[in-house]
Amino acid sequence: MKTPILETERLVLRSFKEEDATDVFECWESDPDVAKYMFWTSHNDIEKTREWIAFELGQIEKPDWYRFAIVLKDTNILIGTALIYYEEEVQCWEIGYNLGKKYWGKGYTTEAMKRVIEFATKELKLSQIVGRYAKENPASGNVMAKLGFIFEKDIPYECNNGTVMRQGIQCRLMIER
Ligand SMILES: CC(C)(COP(=O)(O)OP(=O)(O)OC[C@H]1O[C@@H](n2cnc3c(N)ncnc32)[C@H](O)[C@@H]1OP(=O)(O)O)[C@@H](O)C(=O)NCCC(=O)NCCS
């Protein structure tokens, strides 16, 4: 299924477009604080952001990858990204997300991911989803707890293209059908 457009009270979730490159770069891709607990490394060159968007454009029709730009409904400002995709490493669907720093702490990620999970439940008919995060990143742990994810096990957690290893937690959402 093609990545759809989803809506919540305050947000629109849509695919990325080539024209988003500057906003993505300025809002979060160039910020090492946002990248700290992510698999990727912050971009010091907007060309890398353009390459990332080109990759995402190629994924839009894929049945195992749903990447969303998170946009504020009122102002049309791009604030972050949400992802649900099939991860071979854990043999399960997994979620990922990040926002630009100035949008942290306003409930946006929880609101966006609830809608993504609703989509995954109704349209993709998933029965479980995995989440992984660094122990030192309670913000992400709290998002997953609010979404209903339950602790499964301690794991090694790879950040910044494998250049940093941290202690992590794997949790799982069981979806009642
Ligand atoms: C993790 C991240 C996406 C959270 O987004 P957010 O929109 O600020 O999260 P929410 O506002 O939906 O908050 C969800 C819960 O976490 C709590 N929370 C948010 N930031 C927190 C922090 N720094 N420390 C502890 N708890 C925090 C909130 O209080 C909220 O719980 P509450 O409603 O009971 O108060 C954001 O901090 C971010 O982009 N971080 C960098 C990228 C990242 O780490 N991504 C996840 C990798 S696994």
The ligand as an SDF file (V2000), in Angstrom:
LIG
                    3D

 48 50  0  0  0  0  0  0  0  0999 V2000
   11.8210   11.1570   21.9260 C   0  0  0  0  0  0  0  0  0  0  0  0
   11.0240   12.2970   21.3330 C   0  0  0  0  0  0  0  0  0  0  0  0
   10.5760   11.9200   19.9310 C   0  0  0  0  0  0  0  0  0  0  0  0
    9.8160   12.5330   22.2410 C   0  0  0  0  0  0  0  0  0  0  0  0
    8.9170   13.3930   21.5670 O   0  0  0  0  0  0  0  0  0  0  0  0
    7.9030   14.3590   22.3330 P   0  0  0  0  0  0  0  0  0  0  0  0
    6.9350   14.8360   21.3060 O   0  0  0  0  0  0  0  0  0  0  0  0
    8.6610   15.3590   23.0960 O   0  0  0  0  0  0  0  0  0  0  0  0
    7.1660   13.3420   23.3180 O   0  0  0  0  0  0  0  0  0  0  0  0
    5.7540   13.6010   23.9880 P   0  0  0  0  0  0  0  0  0  0  0  0
    5.5830   15.0890   24.2100 O   0  0  0  0  0  0  0  0  0  0  0  0
    4.7150   12.8830   23.1980 O   0  0  0  0  0  0  0  0  0  0  0  0
    5.9820   12.9680   25.4080 O   0  0  0  0  0  0  0  0  0  0  0  0
    5.6000   11.6530   25.7590 C   0  0  0  0  0  0  0  0  0  0  0  0
    5.8660   11.4570   27.2210 C   0  0  0  0  0  0  0  0  0  0  0  0
    7.2730   11.5210   27.4450 O   0  0  0  0  0  0  0  0  0  0  0  0
    7.5610   12.4840   28.4260 C   0  0  0  0  0  0  0  0  0  0  0  0
    8.8010   13.1560   28.0810 N   0  0  0  0  0  0  0  0  0  0  0  0
    9.0320   13.9730   27.0450 C   0  0  0  0  0  0  0  0  0  0  0  0
   10.3060   14.3980   27.0740 N   0  0  0  0  0  0  0  0  0  0  0  0
   10.8820   13.8490   28.1660 C   0  0  0  0  0  0  0  0  0  0  0  0
   12.1830   13.8910   28.7300 C   0  0  0  0  0  0  0  0  0  0  0  0
   13.1610   14.5950   28.1630 N   0  0  0  0  0  0  0  0  0  0  0  0
   12.4130   13.1840   29.8550 N   0  0  0  0  0  0  0  0  0  0  0  0
   11.4660   12.4440   30.4180 C   0  0  0  0  0  0  0  0  0  0  0  0
   10.2100   12.3400   29.9360 N   0  0  0  0  0  0  0  0  0  0  0  0
    9.9180   13.0520   28.8130 C   0  0  0  0  0  0  0  0  0  0  0  0
    6.4210   13.4550   28.3860 C   0  0  0  0  0  0  0  0  0  0  0  0
    6.3090   14.1200   29.6050 O   0  0  0  0  0  0  0  0  0  0  0  0
    5.2560   12.5650   28.0610 C   0  0  0  0  0  0  0  0  0  0  0  0
    4.7030   11.9670   29.2130 O   0  0  0  0  0  0  0  0  0  0  0  0
    3.4890   12.6810   30.0190 P   0  0  0  0  0  0  0  0  0  0  0  0
    2.4090   12.9390   29.0070 O   0  0  0  0  0  0  0  0  0  0  0  0
    3.1540   11.6710   31.0360 O   0  0  0  0  0  0  0  0  0  0  0  0
    4.0270   13.9630   30.5530 O   0  0  0  0  0  0  0  0  0  0  0  0
   11.8520   13.6060   21.2440 C   0  0  0  0  0  0  0  0  0  0  0  0
   12.3900   13.8770   22.5160 O   0  0  0  0  0  0  0  0  0  0  0  0
   12.9860   13.5170   20.2320 C   0  0  0  0  0  0  0  0  0  0  0  0
   12.8100   13.8090   19.0630 O   0  0  0  0  0  0  0  0  0  0  0  0
   14.1840   13.0960   20.7110 N   0  0  0  0  0  0  0  0  0  0  0  0
   15.3390   12.9190   19.8330 C   0  0  0  0  0  0  0  0  0  0  0  0
   15.1710   11.7450   18.8840 C   0  0  0  0  0  0  0  0  0  0  0  0
   14.9010   10.4390   19.6300 C   0  0  0  0  0  0  0  0  0  0  0  0
   15.4610   10.1940   20.6780 O   0  0  0  0  0  0  0  0  0  0  0  0
   14.0320    9.6050   19.0290 N   0  0  0  0  0  0  0  0  0  0  0  0
   13.6880    8.3040   19.5900 C   0  0  0  0  0  0  0  0  0  0  0  0
   14.7550    7.3000   19.3720 C   0  0  0  0  0  0  0  0  0  0  0  0
   14.2590    5.6920   19.9810 S   0  0  0  0  0  0  0  0  0  0  0  0
  1  2  1  0
  2  3  1  0
  2  4  1  0
  2 36  1  0
  4  5  1  0
  5  6  1  0
  6  7  2  0
  6  8  1  0
  6  9  1  0
  9 10  1  0
 10 11  2  0
 10 12  1  0
 10 13  1  0
 13 14  1  0
 14 15  1  0
 15 16  1  0
 15 30  1  0
 16 17  1  0
 17 18  1  0
 17 28  1  0
 18 19  1  0
 18 27  1  0
 19 20  2  0
 20 21  1  0
 21 22  1  0
 21 27  2  0
 22 23  1  0
 22 24  2  0
 24 25  1  0
 25 26  2  0
 26 27  1  0
 28 29  1  0
 28 30  1  0
 30 31  1  0
 31 32  1  0
 32 33  2  0
 32 34  1  0
 32 35  1  0
 36 37  1  0
 36 38  1  0
 38 39  2  0
 38 40  1  0
 40 41  1  0
 41 42  1  0
 42 43  1  0
 43 44  2  0
 43 45  1  0
 45 46  1  0
 46 47  1  0
 47 48  1  0
M  END
$$$$
